[in-house]
Every structure is written in C-alpha cells, then in structure tokens.
Amino acid sequence: MVTSRWRSALALVAVAATLSGSGCSETLPLTQLPDVTKLPQKVLNKDEQQGKVNEMITKGQQHQTEAAKDIENGK
C-alpha cells in the first residue's frame, strides 16, 4: 500500500514537471491573435447589414452550384 502511494506521488510529480517544463504558452501562439484595438471606422446600419448578408448568401449558393457542377464533371 505504501508503494502504490509512492508510485502515485512520483507519477504526479512527473506530470507536474512535464507540464511546467514544456510551458503552456508554447501551445498557444498569441502572436497570431487578431488586433482588437483597431475598430472599423464605420458601422453598417440595418439595411447595409441585410444587404451584406444577402450578398454572402448569394455567394454561398453560387459556390454550391459550381461545386455540384465540378462534381458532376468529375473534377
């Protein structure tokens, strides 16, 4: 029973050493995050927003149509 406690303690120490040695900051590239301090100069009103949404929907539908044609043509 004492040996299993020592093994558990050693395993915990090994995990802690691995985590502290590798560093979590290496896994999160913070330099690639967007710059949120630069805000757009103009905010779209409701009509402009709806126009942009409709434009994106149209582009998406065109993309799906073109993709279906490419699949049918065997590309």
N, CA, C, O and CB atoms as a CASP TS submission, in Angstrom:
PFRMAT TS
TARGET T0000
AUTHOR 0000-0000-0000
METHOD Language model
MODEL 1
PARENT N/A
ATOM      1  N   MET     1       0.824  -1.180   0.000  1.00  0.00           N
ATOM      2  CA  MET     1       0.000   0.000   0.000  1.00  0.00           C
ATOM      3  C   MET     1       0.870   1.246   0.000  1.00  0.00           C
ATOM      4  O   MET     1       0.559   2.225  -0.678  1.00  0.00           O
ATOM      5  CB  MET     1      -0.939  -0.003   1.197  1.00  0.00           C
ATOM      6  N   VAL     2       1.940   1.212   0.745  1.00  0.00           N
ATOM      7  CA  VAL     2       2.847   2.352   0.785  1.00  0.00           C
ATOM      8  C   VAL     2       3.511   2.525  -0.581  1.00  0.00           C
ATOM      9  O   VAL     2       3.730   3.653  -1.022  1.00  0.00           O
ATOM     10  CB  VAL     2       3.913   2.169   1.895  1.00  0.00           C
ATOM     11  N   THR     3       3.829   1.435  -1.243  1.00  0.00           N
ATOM     12  CA  THR     3       4.489   1.512  -2.550  1.00  0.00           C
ATOM     13  C   THR     3       3.560   2.144  -3.586  1.00  0.00           C
ATOM     14  O   THR     3       4.013   2.926  -4.422  1.00  0.00           O
ATOM     15  CB  THR     3       4.931   0.107  -3.018  1.00  0.00           C
ATOM     16  N   SER     4       2.287   1.822  -3.541  1.00  0.00           N
ATOM     17  CA  SER     4       1.358   2.406  -4.507  1.00  0.00           C
ATOM     18  C   SER     4       1.202   3.902  -4.271  1.00  0.00           C
ATOM     19  O   SER     4       1.019   4.663  -5.221  1.00  0.00           O
ATOM     20  CB  SER     4      -0.007   1.712  -4.427  1.00  0.00           C
ATOM     21  N   ARG     5       1.273   4.331  -3.016  1.00  0.00           N
ATOM     22  CA  ARG     5       1.205   5.769  -2.721  1.00  0.00           C
ATOM     23  C   ARG     5       2.442   6.469  -3.262  1.00  0.00           C
ATOM     24  O   ARG     5       2.353   7.568  -3.810  1.00  0.00           O
ATOM     25  CB  ARG     5       1.070   6.016  -1.197  1.00  0.00           C
ATOM     26  N   TRP     6       3.606   5.823  -3.105  1.00  0.00           N
ATOM     27  CA  TRP     6       4.837   6.423  -3.633  1.00  0.00           C
ATOM     28  C   TRP     6       4.796   6.493  -5.156  1.00  0.00           C
ATOM     29  O   TRP     6       5.222   7.482  -5.752  1.00  0.00           O
ATOM     30  CB  TRP     6       6.069   5.620  -3.174  1.00  0.00           C
ATOM     31  N   ARG     7       4.290   5.456  -5.767  1.00  0.00           N
ATOM     32  CA  ARG     7       4.174   5.468  -7.231  1.00  0.00           C
ATOM     33  C   ARG     7       3.225   6.577  -7.691  1.00  0.00           C
ATOM     34  O   ARG     7       3.513   7.285  -8.655  1.00  0.00           O
ATOM     35  CB  ARG     7       3.678   4.096  -7.746  1.00  0.00           C
ATOM     36  N   SER     8       2.103   6.721  -7.004  1.00  0.00           N
ATOM     37  CA  SER     8       1.164   7.782  -7.352  1.00  0.00           C
ATOM     38  C   SER     8       1.793   9.153  -7.171  1.00  0.00           C
ATOM     39  O   SER     8       1.617  10.044  -8.003  1.00  0.00           O
ATOM     40  CB  SER     8      -0.100   7.671  -6.509  1.00  0.00           C
ATOM     41  N   ALA     9       2.527   9.316  -6.075  1.00  0.00           N
ATOM     42  CA  ALA     9       3.179  10.599  -5.816  1.00  0.00           C
ATOM     43  C   ALA     9       4.240  10.880  -6.878  1.00  0.00           C
ATOM     44  O   ALA     9       4.349  12.010  -7.353  1.00  0.00           O
ATOM     45  CB  ALA     9       3.811  10.612  -4.408  1.00  0.00           C
ATOM     46  N   LEU    10       5.022   9.872  -7.255  1.00  0.00           N
ATOM     47  CA  LEU    10       6.047  10.058  -8.273  1.00  0.00           C
ATOM     48  C   LEU    10       5.421  10.357  -9.633  1.00  0.00           C
ATOM     49  O   LEU    10       5.942  11.171 -10.396  1.00  0.00           O
ATOM     50  CB  LEU    10       6.939   8.817  -8.363  1.00  0.00           C
ATOM     51  N   ALA    11       4.318   9.707  -9.930  1.00  0.00           N
ATOM     52  CA  ALA    11       3.632   9.966 -11.195  1.00  0.00           C
ATOM     53  C   ALA    11       3.104  11.393 -11.224  1.00  0.00           C
ATOM     54  O   ALA    11       3.194  12.066 -12.251  1.00  0.00           O
ATOM     55  CB  ALA    11       2.480   8.965 -11.407  1.00  0.00           C
ATOM     56  N   LEU    12       2.560  11.857 -10.117  1.00  0.00           N
ATOM     57  CA  LEU    12       2.064  13.223 -10.025  1.00  0.00           C
ATOM     58  C   LEU    12       3.195  14.230 -10.191  1.00  0.00           C
ATOM     59  O   LEU    12       3.035  15.234 -10.885  1.00  0.00           O
ATOM     60  CB  LEU    12       1.356  13.442  -8.692  1.00  0.00           C
ATOM     61  N   VAL    13       4.322  13.972  -9.569  1.00  0.00           N
ATOM     62  CA  VAL    13       5.482  14.853  -9.707  1.00  0.00           C
ATOM     63  C   VAL    13       5.973  14.852 -11.148  1.00  0.00           C
ATOM     64  O   VAL    13       6.335  15.905 -11.673  1.00  0.00           O
ATOM     65  CB  VAL    13       6.615  14.419  -8.753  1.00  0.00           C
ATOM     66  N   ALA    14       5.992  13.700 -11.791  1.00  0.00           N
ATOM     67  CA  ALA    14       6.443  13.619 -13.181  1.00  0.00           C
ATOM     68  C   ALA    14       5.513  14.405 -14.105  1.00  0.00           C
ATOM     69  O   ALA    14       5.983  15.103 -15.002  1.00  0.00           O
ATOM     70  CB  ALA    14       6.521  12.151 -13.634  1.00  0.00           C
ATOM     71  N   VAL    15       4.223  14.302 -13.899  1.00  0.00           N
ATOM     72  CA  VAL    15       3.269  15.048 -14.714  1.00  0.00           C
ATOM     73  C   VAL    15       3.426  16.545 -14.486  1.00  0.00           C
ATOM     74  O   VAL    15       3.397  17.324 -15.438  1.00  0.00           O
ATOM     75  CB  VAL    15       1.832  14.610 -14.402  1.00  0.00           C
ATOM     76  N   ALA    16       3.590  16.951 -13.238  1.00  0.00           N
ATOM     77  CA  ALA    16       3.761  18.369 -12.925  1.00  0.00           C
ATOM     78  C   ALA    16       5.051  18.906 -13.544  1.00  0.00           C
ATOM     79  O   ALA    16       5.070  20.026 -14.054  1.00  0.00           O
ATOM     80  CB  ALA    16       3.770  18.587 -11.402  1.00  0.00           C
ATOM     81  N   ALA    17       6.106  18.135 -13.505  1.00  0.00           N
ATOM     82  CA  ALA    17       7.366  18.573 -14.093  1.00  0.00           C
ATOM     83  C   ALA    17       7.259  18.686 -15.605  1.00  0.00           C
ATOM     84  O   ALA    17       7.821  19.599 -16.210  1.00  0.00           O
ATOM     85  CB  ALA    17       8.485  17.613 -13.719  1.00  0.00           C
ATOM     86  N   THR    18       6.545  17.767 -16.201  1.00  0.00           N
ATOM     87  CA  THR    18       6.362  17.813 -17.654  1.00  0.00           C
ATOM     88  C   THR    18       5.559  19.047 -18.058  1.00  0.00           C
ATOM     89  O   THR    18       5.911  19.727 -19.022  1.00  0.00           O
ATOM     90  CB  THR    18       5.660  16.536 -18.151  1.00  0.00           C
ATOM     91  N   LEU    19       4.497  19.335 -17.337  1.00  0.00           N
ATOM     92  CA  LEU    19       3.665  20.489 -17.659  1.00  0.00           C
ATOM     93  C   LEU    19       4.409  21.802 -17.437  1.00  0.00           C
ATOM     94  O   LEU    19       4.309  22.720 -18.252  1.00  0.00           O
ATOM     95  CB  LEU    19       2.394  20.466 -16.824  1.00  0.00           C
ATOM     96  N   SER    20       5.143  21.892 -16.352  1.00  0.00           N
ATOM     97  CA  SER    20       5.849  23.146 -16.081  1.00  0.00           C
ATOM     98  C   SER    20       7.065  23.304 -16.979  1.00  0.00           C
ATOM     99  O   SER    20       7.454  24.429 -17.292  1.00  0.00           O
ATOM    100  CB  SER    20       6.274  23.210 -14.617  1.00  0.00           C
ATOM    101  N   GLY    21       7.664  22.217 -17.394  1.00  0.00           N
ATOM    102  CA  GLY    21       8.837  22.297 -18.257  1.00  0.00           C
ATOM    103  C   GLY    21       8.498  22.635 -19.691  1.00  0.00           C
ATOM    104  O   GLY    21       9.243  23.357 -20.352  1.00  0.00           O
ATOM    105  N   SER    22       7.368  22.115 -20.185  1.00  0.00           N
ATOM    106  CA  SER    22       7.018  22.374 -21.578  1.00  0.00           C
ATOM    107  C   SER    22       6.409  23.755 -21.752  1.00  0.00           C
ATOM    108  O   SER    22       6.603  24.384 -22.793  1.00  0.00           O
ATOM    109  CB  SER    22       6.053  21.316 -22.086  1.00  0.00           C
ATOM    110  N   GLY    23       5.700  24.226 -20.786  1.00  0.00           N
ATOM    111  CA  GLY    23       5.117  25.560 -20.845  1.00  0.00           C
ATOM    112  C   GLY    23       3.875  25.591 -21.708  1.00  0.00           C
ATOM    113  O   GLY    23       3.908  25.163 -22.861  1.00  0.00           O
ATOM    114  N   CYS    24       2.809  26.078 -21.178  1.00  0.00           N
ATOM    115  CA  CYS    24       1.552  26.139 -21.925  1.00  0.00           C
ATOM    116  C   CYS    24       1.586  27.229 -22.995  1.00  0.00           C
ATOM    117  O   CYS    24       0.851  27.159 -23.980  1.00  0.00           O
ATOM    118  CB  CYS    24       0.383  26.383 -20.971  1.00  0.00           C
ATOM    119  N   SER    25       2.428  28.221 -22.804  1.00  0.00           N
ATOM    120  CA  SER    25       2.453  29.323 -23.768  1.00  0.00           C
ATOM    121  C   SER    25       2.968  28.868 -25.123  1.00  0.00           C
ATOM    122  O   SER    25       2.694  29.516 -26.134  1.00  0.00           O
ATOM    123  CB  SER    25       3.314  30.463 -23.245  1.00  0.00           C
ATOM    124  N   GLU    26       3.697  27.785 -25.163  1.00  0.00           N
ATOM    125  CA  GLU    26       4.199  27.305 -26.446  1.00  0.00           C
ATOM    126  C   GLU    26       3.092  26.707 -27.299  1.00  0.00           C
ATOM    127  O   GLU    26       3.204  26.663 -28.525  1.00  0.00           O
ATOM    128  CB  GLU    26       5.291  26.277 -26.228  1.00  0.00           C
ATOM    129  N   THR    27       2.038  26.253 -26.668  1.00  0.00           N
ATOM    130  CA  THR    27       0.961  25.639 -27.421  1.00  0.00           C
ATOM    131  C   THR    27      -0.042  26.668 -27.919  1.00  0.00           C
ATOM    132  O   THR    27      -0.840  26.355 -28.803  1.00  0.00           O
ATOM    133  CB  THR    27       0.262  24.606 -26.575  1.00  0.00           C
ATOM    134  N   LEU    28      -0.031  27.881 -27.386  1.00  0.00           N
ATOM    135  CA  LEU    28      -0.954  28.924 -27.802  1.00  0.00           C
ATOM    136  C   LEU    28      -0.179  30.075 -28.427  1.00  0.00           C
ATOM    137  O   LEU    28       0.373  30.908 -27.708  1.00  0.00           O
ATOM    138  CB  LEU    28      -1.797  29.418 -26.609  1.00  0.00           C
ATOM    139  N   PRO    29      -0.131  30.134 -29.743  1.00  0.00           N
ATOM    140  CA  PRO    29       0.619  31.214 -30.393  1.00  0.00           C
ATOM    141  C   PRO    29      -0.148  32.530 -30.295  1.00  0.00           C
ATOM    142  O   PRO    29      -1.000  32.823 -31.134  1.00  0.00           O
ATOM    143  CB  PRO    29       0.900  30.868 -31.872  1.00  0.00           C
ATOM    144  N   LEU    30       0.159  33.316 -29.271  1.00  0.00           N
ATOM    145  CA  LEU    30      -0.563  34.552 -29.034  1.00  0.00           C
ATOM    146  C   LEU    30      -0.237  35.625 -30.063  1.00  0.00           C
ATOM    147  O   LEU    30      -0.985  36.592 -30.202  1.00  0.00           O
ATOM    148  CB  LEU    30      -0.260  35.062 -27.656  1.00  0.00           C
ATOM    149  N   THR    31       0.860  35.469 -30.779  1.00  0.00           N
ATOM    150  CA  THR    31       1.215  36.471 -31.775  1.00  0.00           C
ATOM    151  C   THR    31       0.296  36.425 -32.979  1.00  0.00           C
ATOM    152  O   THR    31       0.280  37.370 -33.768  1.00  0.00           O
ATOM    153  CB  THR    31       2.644  36.283 -32.216  1.00  0.00           C
ATOM    154  N   GLN    32      -0.471  35.356 -33.148  1.00  0.00           N
ATOM    155  CA  GLN    32      -1.355  35.219 -34.299  1.00  0.00           C
ATOM    156  C   GLN    32      -2.778  35.671 -34.007  1.00  0.00           C
ATOM    157  O   GLN    32      -3.646  35.552 -34.871  1.00  0.00           O
ATOM    158  CB  GLN    32      -1.369  33.792 -34.765  1.00  0.00           C
ATOM    159  N   LEU    33      -3.036  36.182 -32.821  1.00  0.00           N
ATOM    160  CA  LEU    33      -4.375  36.641 -32.499  1.00  0.00           C
ATOM    161  C   LEU    33      -4.645  37.967 -33.203  1.00  0.00           C
ATOM    162  O   LEU    33      -3.720  38.752 -33.414  1.00  0.00           O
ATOM    163  CB  LEU    33      -4.552  36.785 -30.972  1.00  0.00           C
ATOM    164  N   PRO    34      -5.884  38.225 -33.564  1.00  0.00           N
ATOM    165  CA  PRO    34      -6.197  39.481 -34.256  1.00  0.00           C
ATOM    166  C   PRO    34      -6.037  40.675 -33.331  1.00  0.00           C
ATOM    167  O   PRO    34      -6.177  40.558 -32.114  1.00  0.00           O
ATOM    168  CB  PRO    34      -7.620  39.444 -34.813  1.00  0.00           C
ATOM    169  N   ASP    35      -5.745  41.813 -33.918  1.00  0.00           N
ATOM    170  CA  ASP    35      -5.599  43.046 -33.162  1.00  0.00           C
ATOM    171  C   ASP    35      -6.976  43.646 -32.959  1.00  0.00           C
ATOM    172  O   ASP    35      -7.572  44.177 -33.896  1.00  0.00           O
ATOM    173  CB  ASP    35      -4.653  44.045 -33.883  1.00  0.00           C
ATOM    174  N   VAL    36      -7.487  43.563 -31.726  1.00  0.00           N
ATOM    175  CA  VAL    36      -8.836  44.040 -31.454  1.00  0.00           C
ATOM    176  C   VAL    36      -8.869  45.526 -31.140  1.00  0.00           C
ATOM    177  O   VAL    36      -9.950  46.084 -30.949  1.00  0.00           O
ATOM    178  CB  VAL    36      -9.436  43.266 -30.311  1.00  0.00           C
ATOM    179  N   THR    37      -7.730  46.177 -31.081  1.00  0.00           N
ATOM    180  CA  THR    37      -7.720  47.603 -30.792  1.00  0.00           C
ATOM    181  C   THR    37      -8.104  48.424 -32.001  1.00  0.00           C
ATOM    182  O   THR    37      -8.508  49.577 -31.852  1.00  0.00           O
ATOM    183  CB  THR    37      -6.364  48.027 -30.299  1.00  0.00           C
ATOM    184  N   LYS    38      -7.990  47.864 -33.202  1.00  0.00           N
ATOM    185  CA  LYS    38      -8.349  48.581 -34.420  1.00  0.00           C
ATOM    186  C   LYS    38      -9.797  48.263 -34.770  1.00  0.00           C
ATOM    187  O   LYS    38     -10.102  47.190 -35.290  1.00  0.00           O
ATOM    188  CB  LYS    38      -7.398  48.205 -35.593  1.00  0.00           C
ATOM    189  N   LEU    39     -10.662  49.185 -34.488  1.00  0.00           N
ATOM    190  CA  LEU    39     -12.080  49.008 -34.778  1.00  0.00           C
ATOM    191  C   LEU    39     -12.413  49.667 -36.109  1.00  0.00           C
ATOM    192  O   LEU    39     -11.759  50.632 -36.505  1.00  0.00           O
ATOM    193  CB  LEU    39     -12.954  49.594 -33.643  1.00  0.00           C
ATOM    194  N   PRO    40     -13.421  49.154 -36.800  1.00  0.00           N
ATOM    195  CA  PRO    40     -13.795  49.783 -38.072  1.00  0.00           C
ATOM    196  C   PRO    40     -14.289  51.211 -37.842  1.00  0.00           C
ATOM    197  O   PRO    40     -14.882  51.516 -36.807  1.00  0.00           O
ATOM    198  CB  PRO    40     -14.883  48.951 -38.790  1.00  0.00           C
ATOM    199  N   GLN    41     -14.041  52.065 -38.805  1.00  0.00           N
ATOM    200  CA  GLN    41     -14.436  53.459 -38.689  1.00  0.00           C
ATOM    201  C   GLN    41     -15.948  53.621 -38.835  1.00  0.00           C
ATOM    202  O   GLN    41     -16.542  54.517 -38.233  1.00  0.00           O
ATOM    203  CB  GLN    41     -13.712  54.299 -39.735  1.00  0.00           C
ATOM    204  N   LYS    42     -16.566  52.755 -39.634  1.00  0.00           N
ATOM    205  CA  LYS    42     -17.991  52.879 -39.901  1.00  0.00           C
ATOM    206  C   LYS    42     -18.703  51.589 -39.532  1.00  0.00           C
ATOM    207  O   LYS    42     -18.228  50.497 -39.842  1.00  0.00           O
ATOM    208  CB  LYS    42     -18.242  53.230 -41.375  1.00  0.00           C
ATOM    209  N   VAL    43     -19.827  51.720 -38.879  1.00  0.00           N
ATOM    210  CA  VAL    43     -20.662  50.573 -38.544  1.00  0.00           C
ATOM    211  C   VAL    43     -21.836  50.567 -39.521  1.00  0.00           C
ATOM    212  O   VAL    43     -22.432  51.608 -39.799  1.00  0.00           O
ATOM    213  CB  VAL    43     -21.155  50.630 -37.043  1.00  0.00           C
ATOM    214  N   LEU    44     -22.160  49.385 -40.036  1.00  0.00           N
ATOM    215  CA  LEU    44     -23.248  49.276 -41.012  1.00  0.00           C
ATOM    216  C   LEU    44     -24.599  49.450 -40.322  1.00  0.00           C
ATOM    217  O   LEU    44     -24.808  48.990 -39.200  1.00  0.00           O
ATOM    218  CB  LEU    44     -23.190  47.915 -41.744  1.00  0.00           C
ATOM    219  N   ASN    45     -25.508  50.124 -41.022  1.00  0.00           N
ATOM    220  CA  ASN    45     -26.868  50.213 -40.489  1.00  0.00           C
ATOM    221  C   ASN    45     -27.622  48.931 -40.845  1.00  0.00           C
ATOM    222  O   ASN    45     -27.070  48.034 -41.484  1.00  0.00           O
ATOM    223  CB  ASN    45     -27.613  51.474 -41.049  1.00  0.00           C
ATOM    224  N   LYS    46     -28.879  48.854 -40.429  1.00  0.00           N
ATOM    225  CA  LYS    46     -29.649  47.612 -40.613  1.00  0.00           C
ATOM    226  C   LYS    46     -29.783  47.233 -42.086  1.00  0.00           C
ATOM    227  O   LYS    46     -29.641  46.061 -42.436  1.00  0.00           O
ATOM    228  CB  LYS    46     -31.041  47.758 -39.994  1.00  0.00           C
ATOM    229  N   ASP    47     -30.052  48.205 -42.948  1.00  0.00           N
ATOM    230  CA  ASP    47     -30.217  47.899 -44.369  1.00  0.00           C
ATOM    231  C   ASP    47     -28.907  47.423 -44.988  1.00  0.00           C
ATOM    232  O   ASP    47     -28.904  46.490 -45.792  1.00  0.00           O
ATOM    233  CB  ASP    47     -30.735  49.129 -45.121  1.00  0.00           C
ATOM    234  N   GLU    48     -27.797  48.054 -44.621  1.00  0.00           N
ATOM    235  CA  GLU    48     -26.490  47.655 -45.146  1.00  0.00           C
ATOM    236  C   GLU    48     -26.109  46.265 -44.646  1.00  0.00           C
ATOM    237  O   GLU    48     -25.536  45.462 -45.383  1.00  0.00           O
ATOM    238  CB  GLU    48     -25.412  48.678 -44.745  1.00  0.00           C
ATOM    239  N   GLN    49     -26.436  45.995 -43.384  1.00  0.00           N
ATOM    240  CA  GLN    49     -26.167  44.660 -42.833  1.00  0.00           C
ATOM    241  C   GLN    49     -26.943  43.603 -43.602  1.00  0.00           C
ATOM    242  O   GLN    49     -26.390  42.568 -43.974  1.00  0.00           O
ATOM    243  CB  GLN    49     -26.531  44.602 -41.336  1.00  0.00           C
ATOM    244  N   GLN    50     -28.217  43.862 -43.839  1.00  0.00           N
ATOM    245  CA  GLN    50     -29.046  42.893 -44.555  1.00  0.00           C
ATOM    246  C   GLN    50     -28.537  42.702 -45.977  1.00  0.00           C
ATOM    247  O   GLN    50     -28.558  41.587 -46.496  1.00  0.00           O
ATOM    248  CB  GLN    50     -30.515  43.345 -44.572  1.00  0.00           C
ATOM    249  N   GLY    51     -28.082  43.775 -46.610  1.00  0.00           N
ATOM    250  CA  GLY    51     -27.527  43.678 -47.956  1.00  0.00           C
ATOM    251  C   GLY    51     -26.282  42.804 -47.989  1.00  0.00           C
ATOM    252  O   GLY    51     -26.114  41.988 -48.895  1.00  0.00           O
ATOM    253  N   LYS    52     -25.411  42.976 -47.000  1.00  0.00           N
ATOM    254  CA  LYS    52     -24.197  42.152 -46.937  1.00  0.00           C
ATOM    255  C   LYS    52     -24.533  40.692 -46.674  1.00  0.00           C
ATOM    256  O   LYS    52     -23.921  39.796 -47.257  1.00  0.00           O
ATOM    257  CB  LYS    52     -23.251  42.673 -45.849  1.00  0.00           C
ATOM    258  N   VAL    53     -25.505  40.448 -45.797  1.00  0.00           N
ATOM    259  CA  VAL    53     -25.924  39.070 -45.513  1.00  0.00           C
ATOM    260  C   VAL    53     -26.480  38.427 -46.781  1.00  0.00           C
ATOM    261  O   VAL    53     -26.146  37.286 -47.099  1.00  0.00           O
ATOM    262  CB  VAL    53     -26.986  39.038 -44.378  1.00  0.00           C
ATOM    263  N   ASN    54     -27.316  39.149 -47.494  1.00  0.00           N
ATOM    264  CA  ASN    54     -27.876  38.619 -48.745  1.00  0.00           C
ATOM    265  C   ASN    54     -26.776  38.344 -49.756  1.00  0.00           C
ATOM    266  O   ASN    54     -26.823  37.346 -50.474  1.00  0.00           O
ATOM    267  CB  ASN    54     -28.901  39.598 -49.338  1.00  0.00           C
ATOM    268  N   GLU    55     -25.781  39.232 -49.815  1.00  0.00           N
ATOM    269  CA  GLU    55     -24.652  39.039 -50.735  1.00  0.00           C
ATOM    270  C   GLU    55     -23.872  37.777 -50.393  1.00  0.00           C
ATOM    271  O   GLU    55     -23.480  37.018 -51.278  1.00  0.00           O
ATOM    272  CB  GLU    55     -23.716  40.256 -50.700  1.00  0.00           C
ATOM    273  N   MET    56     -23.651  37.559 -49.090  1.00  0.00           N
ATOM    274  CA  MET    56     -22.931  36.348 -48.670  1.00  0.00           C
ATOM    275  C   MET    56     -23.739  35.090 -48.968  1.00  0.00           C
ATOM    276  O   MET    56     -23.175  34.068 -49.358  1.00  0.00           O
ATOM    277  CB  MET    56     -22.604  36.413 -47.171  1.00  0.00           C
ATOM    278  N   ILE    57     -25.058  35.159 -48.787  1.00  0.00           N
ATOM    279  CA  ILE    57     -25.924  34.007 -49.084  1.00  0.00           C
ATOM    280  C   ILE    57     -25.852  33.681 -50.570  1.00  0.00           C
ATOM    281  O   ILE    57     -25.753  32.515 -50.953  1.00  0.00           O
ATOM    282  CB  ILE    57     -27.395  34.291 -48.661  1.00  0.00           C
ATOM    283  N   THR    58     -25.903  34.722 -51.409  1.00  0.00           N
ATOM    284  CA  THR    58     -25.834  34.521 -52.858  1.00  0.00           C
ATOM    285  C   THR    58     -24.510  33.894 -53.257  1.00  0.00           C
ATOM    286  O   THR    58     -24.474  32.972 -54.072  1.00  0.00           O
ATOM    287  CB  THR    58     -26.029  35.849 -53.595  1.00  0.00           C
ATOM    288  N   LYS    59     -23.416  34.394 -52.680  1.00  0.00           N
ATOM    289  CA  LYS    59     -22.093  33.829 -52.986  1.00  0.00           C
ATOM    290  C   LYS    59     -22.010  32.368 -52.553  1.00  0.00           C
ATOM    291  O   LYS    59     -21.435  31.540 -53.260  1.00  0.00           O
ATOM    292  CB  LYS    59     -20.982  34.647 -52.295  1.00  0.00           C
ATOM    293  N   GLY    60     -22.583  32.051 -51.396  1.00  0.00           N
ATOM    294  CA  GLY    60     -22.581  30.669 -50.921  1.00  0.00           C
ATOM    295  C   GLY    60     -23.361  29.750 -51.836  1.00  0.00           C
ATOM    296  O   GLY    60     -22.936  28.627 -52.107  1.00  0.00           O
ATOM    297  N   GLN    61     -24.505  30.225 -52.315  1.00  0.00           N
ATOM    298  CA  GLN    61     -25.319  29.418 -53.229  1.00  0.00           C
ATOM    299  C   GLN    61     -24.601  29.222 -54.560  1.00  0.00           C
ATOM    300  O   GLN    61     -24.648  28.135 -55.135  1.00  0.00           O
ATOM    301  CB  GLN    61     -26.692  30.078 -53.460  1.00  0.00           C
ATOM    302  N   GLN    62     -23.937  30.268 -55.052  1.00  0.00           N
ATOM    303  CA  GLN    62     -23.181  30.143 -56.294  1.00  0.00           C
ATOM    304  C   GLN    62     -22.037  29.143 -56.130  1.00  0.00           C
ATOM    305  O   GLN    62     -21.753  28.350 -57.028  1.00  0.00           O
ATOM    306  CB  GLN    62     -22.635  31.513 -56.731  1.00  0.00           C
ATOM    307  N   HIS    63     -21.389  29.197 -54.973  1.00  0.00           N
ATOM    308  CA  HIS    63     -20.294  28.262 -54.708  1.00  0.00           C
ATOM    309  C   HIS    63     -20.798  26.822 -54.689  1.00  0.00           C
ATOM    310  O   HIS    63     -20.153  25.927 -55.235  1.00  0.00           O
ATOM    311  CB  HIS    63     -19.611  28.599 -53.374  1.00  0.00           C
ATOM    312  N   GLN    64     -21.948  26.602 -54.062  1.00  0.00           N
ATOM    313  CA  GLN    64     -22.518  25.251 -54.020  1.00  0.00           C
ATOM    314  C   GLN    64     -22.893  24.775 -55.415  1.00  0.00           C
ATOM    315  O   GLN    64     -22.684  23.607 -55.746  1.00  0.00           O
ATOM    316  CB  GLN    64     -23.750  25.214 -53.106  1.00  0.00           C
ATOM    317  N   THR    65     -23.441  25.657 -56.232  1.00  0.00           N
ATOM    318  CA  THR    65     -23.822  25.295 -57.600  1.00  0.00           C
ATOM    319  C   THR    65     -22.590  24.930 -58.419  1.00  0.00           C
ATOM    320  O   THR    65     -22.588  23.933 -59.142  1.00  0.00           O
ATOM    321  CB  THR    65     -24.586  26.452 -58.276  1.00  0.00           C
ATOM    322  N   GLU    66     -21.530  25.753 -58.301  1.00  0.00           N
ATOM    323  CA  GLU    66     -20.292  25.470 -59.029  1.00  0.00           C
ATOM    324  C   GLU    66     -19.651  24.177 -58.553  1.00  0.00           C
ATOM    325  O   GLU    66     -19.113  23.415 -59.357  1.00  0.00           O
ATOM    326  CB  GLU    66     -19.308  26.624 -58.871  1.00  0.00           C
ATOM    327  N   ALA    67     -19.707  23.926 -57.252  1.00  0.00           N
ATOM    328  CA  ALA    67     -19.129  22.692 -56.715  1.00  0.00           C
ATOM    329  C   ALA    67     -19.899  21.479 -57.226  1.00  0.00           C
ATOM    330  O   ALA    67     -19.294  20.457 -57.549  1.00  0.00           O
ATOM    331  CB  ALA    67     -19.133  22.715 -55.172  1.00  0.00           C
ATOM    332  N   ALA    68     -21.220  21.579 -57.302  1.00  0.00           N
ATOM    333  CA  ALA    68     -22.025  20.474 -57.805  1.00  0.00           C
ATOM    334  C   ALA    68     -21.705  20.210 -59.274  1.00  0.00           C
ATOM    335  O   ALA    68     -21.634  19.057 -59.698  1.00  0.00           O
ATOM    336  CB  ALA    68     -23.524  20.773 -57.626  1.00  0.00           C
ATOM    337  N   LYS    69     -21.513  21.278 -60.049  1.00  0.00           N
ATOM    338  CA  LYS    69     -21.157  21.107 -61.463  1.00  0.00           C
ATOM    339  C   LYS    69     -19.786  20.450 -61.603  1.00  0.00           C
ATOM    340  O   LYS    69     -19.593  19.579 -62.451  1.00  0.00           O
ATOM    341  CB  LYS    69     -21.169  22.465 -62.191  1.00  0.00           C
ATOM    342  N   ASP    70     -18.830  20.874 -60.764  1.00  0.00           N
ATOM    343  CA  ASP    70     -17.494  20.267 -60.805  1.00  0.00           C
ATOM    344  C   ASP    70     -17.545  18.792 -60.452  1.00  0.00           C
ATOM    345  O   ASP    70     -16.837  17.983 -61.050  1.00  0.00           O
ATOM    346  CB  ASP    70     -16.548  20.994 -59.853  1.00  0.00           C
ATOM    347  N   ILE    71     -18.377  18.441 -59.485  1.00  0.00           N
ATOM    348  CA  ILE    71     -18.506  17.029 -59.081  1.00  0.00           C
ATOM    349  C   ILE    71     -19.121  16.226 -60.226  1.00  0.00           C
ATOM    350  O   ILE    71     -18.679  15.113 -60.513  1.00  0.00           O
ATOM    351  CB  ILE    71     -19.379  16.891 -57.787  1.00  0.00           C
ATOM    352  N   GLU    72     -20.129  16.783 -60.873  1.00  0.00           N
ATOM    353  CA  GLU    72     -20.781  16.073 -61.977  1.00  0.00           C
ATOM    354  C   GLU    72     -19.813  15.897 -63.155  1.00  0.00           C
ATOM    355  O   GLU    72     -19.861  14.883 -63.850  1.00  0.00           O
ATOM    356  CB  GLU    72     -22.048  16.835 -62.435  1.00  0.00           C
ATOM    357  N   ASN    73     -18.950  16.868 -63.375  1.00  0.00           N
ATOM    358  CA  ASN    73     -17.988  16.780 -64.470  1.00  0.00           C
ATOM    359  C   ASN    73     -16.785  15.901 -64.116  1.00  0.00           C
ATOM    360  O   ASN    73     -15.930  15.644 -64.963  1.00  0.00           O
ATOM    361  CB  ASN    73     -17.513  18.173 -64.853  1.00  0.00           C
ATOM    362  N   GLY    74     -16.724  15.452 -62.892  1.00  0.00           N
ATOM    363  CA  GLY    74     -15.665  14.535 -62.486  1.00  0.00           C
ATOM    364  C   GLY    74     -14.342  15.202 -62.131  1.00  0.00           C
ATOM    365  O   GLY    74     -13.290  14.569 -62.219  1.00  0.00           O
ATOM    366  N   LYS    75     -14.380  16.456 -61.736  1.00  0.00           N
ATOM    367  CA  LYS    75     -13.143  17.155 -61.345  1.00  0.00           C
ATOM    368  C   LYS    75     -12.729  16.789 -59.961  1.00  0.00           C
ATOM    369  O   LYS    75     -11.714  17.282 -59.470  1.00  0.00           O
ATOM    370  CB  LYS    75     -13.311  18.652 -61.440  1.00  0.00           C
TER
END
